[in-house]
Amino acid sequence: MRRSMFSGLTVSLVLLAAGFAFAFLIGRFPVSLGDVFAVLWSKISGTPSGVSQAAEAVILQVRGPRVLAAFLVGAALSVAGAAFQGLFRNPLVSPDILGASSGAALGAVLGIYFSLGVFAIQGFAFLGGLVAVAAVYAIGSALRMRDPILVLVLAGVVIGALLGSGVGLIKYLADPYNQLPAITFWLLGSLAATSAADLVSLVSLIAIGTAVLLLLRHRMNVMSLPEEEARALGVSTGPMRIAIVAAATLVTAASVAAAGIIGWVGLVVPHIARSLTGPDFAKLLPVAAILGGSFLLFIDTIARTAASIEIPLGILTAFVGTPFFIWLLASMQKDWS
Amino acid sequence: MTIAAENLSIGYRDRLVGSGVSISLREGESLALLGPNGGGKTTLLKTLLGLLPPRKGEVTLNGKALSAISIRERARRIGYVPQVHTGTFAFTVETVVLMGRTAYGSLFAKPGKEDFAVAAKMLARLGISHLAQRSYTEISGGERQLVLLARALAQEPRFVVLDEPTASLDFGNQGKVMREIEALAGAGLGVLFTTHDPNHALRTAHRVCLLREGAIVAEGKTSDVLTRENLEALYGAKVLPVIDSRQVAFLPG
């Protein structure tokens, strides 16, 4: 298959349609595709849908917000991952390389430890992610070395380790019957608690960050070159790097705040997208967004239906992601050297 | 147009590499920079490109300080050909050359028809149009060097600066790249390149600049500067001239 924008978009859009159908239709309460369209149409046109109230509630209040959240989080993490892989010139980088996830984890765990409400926990997680990346960036800029990218990654690893032990300490101190299960559950990632109210803040933050990354995609090819080459080609690498890091951090922190830590999506999906479109970021980013959204739709549907209890998302993405990634490493190594 | 610097000090924040450097390059002229490893060639090149601020003095482009010219404007005047590298991602050759058009588009712009046309023209000019859809990581080192040159030409610059363009190339490709450098100067561009082989300078450069320990030890017309004595002093090693009735070449002694 010739790799192109067209084939990439086709494949990802087909998967997205399948993902939406899968996510809306599968579950304990039976819903038909006709019901979904009828309810959505009635929302748009303002006429009664003719679907039973129970089905309408399932579609609009139970599955709807969760479907939207799964799509958004998957798309955002994938775009952020693809952007970071270019920025850090390393295909093994994921969007939490600068500590966004570990910062958000510490924020959320602190929130749970202090028995705060759900909204406050999400706020803590979001702020934790932003503060962690800001700290990493500040340290990276303070330690001026020849290769700003290398310093950033090293600072990210160090701060990530520090935050990780912070999380460990809180877990150690937390009430083992009450708080510890909540912490563990949160750290494993889940969309089960997504409500329509969460979506408002999540949608705006993720939409802004993702839009910025998508808009900058025509400059990302150049940003994946060595620093001096990019500048000789006319790109102010410093401001551009800050913009990309800020946008990617915004979406990562917002995603983690809403859904807990969902690893692997931001690492694996860009690679799948790259195998469809090739490495050109202008084509890669839109396809990665759609593909990532579809991927998490499938995963989340499995998470809520495969067993009698919810399977944590972080665990499922790793179960699906790791074998896939090994296969990818074996077959796709030509896309990077 | 002229790139010029008078009494320049070059170096990094924590290390002074050279001082008292005066150099100039006009359009239509090729200038070779020779010197031992660690002599400051790369540092000088980066300073002249505006990638590294001078420690003292000023690099000027047509009389205007380089630091006062925007990074985009600079990229439209001076093209840079780095040493050949493989790159992280397997972009197609066409995508790589299109990156040379970055300074012509706005922040969010995607490459337009004209950009594709310029990229295709530069690939054709270097005779590598057939590589356009090949992956940059899969072509040979010599081809990669030509692709990077095509990318610099896609910037439609008045000057091209090349960092060791013949290093790591096989004998045949070294000749090919040198012929292209000659053609560029012939087409009216100012060309500055560094090299470890005096014969490459003899072959293509109008003028030569010898750089040792951060200072210019000799500068001028190629045939005047590239003598056995100058080269032996420059490298601190014996040099064997090979002379026939028309030309001279040098072997390391």
Interface residues (C-beta under 8 A of the other chain):
Chain A: G86 R89 N90 P91 R144 R146 L215 L216 H218 R219 N221 V222 S224 L225 P226 E228 E229 R231 A232 L233 G234 V235 S236 G278 P279 D280 A282 K334 D335 W336 S337
Chain B: Y12 R13 K46 L49 L51 I71 R72 R74 A75 R76 I78 G79 Y80 P82 H85 T86 G87 T88 F89 A90 F91 T92 T95 L98 M99 G100 T102 A103 G105 L107 F108 A109 K110 P111 S135 T137 E138 R151 Q155
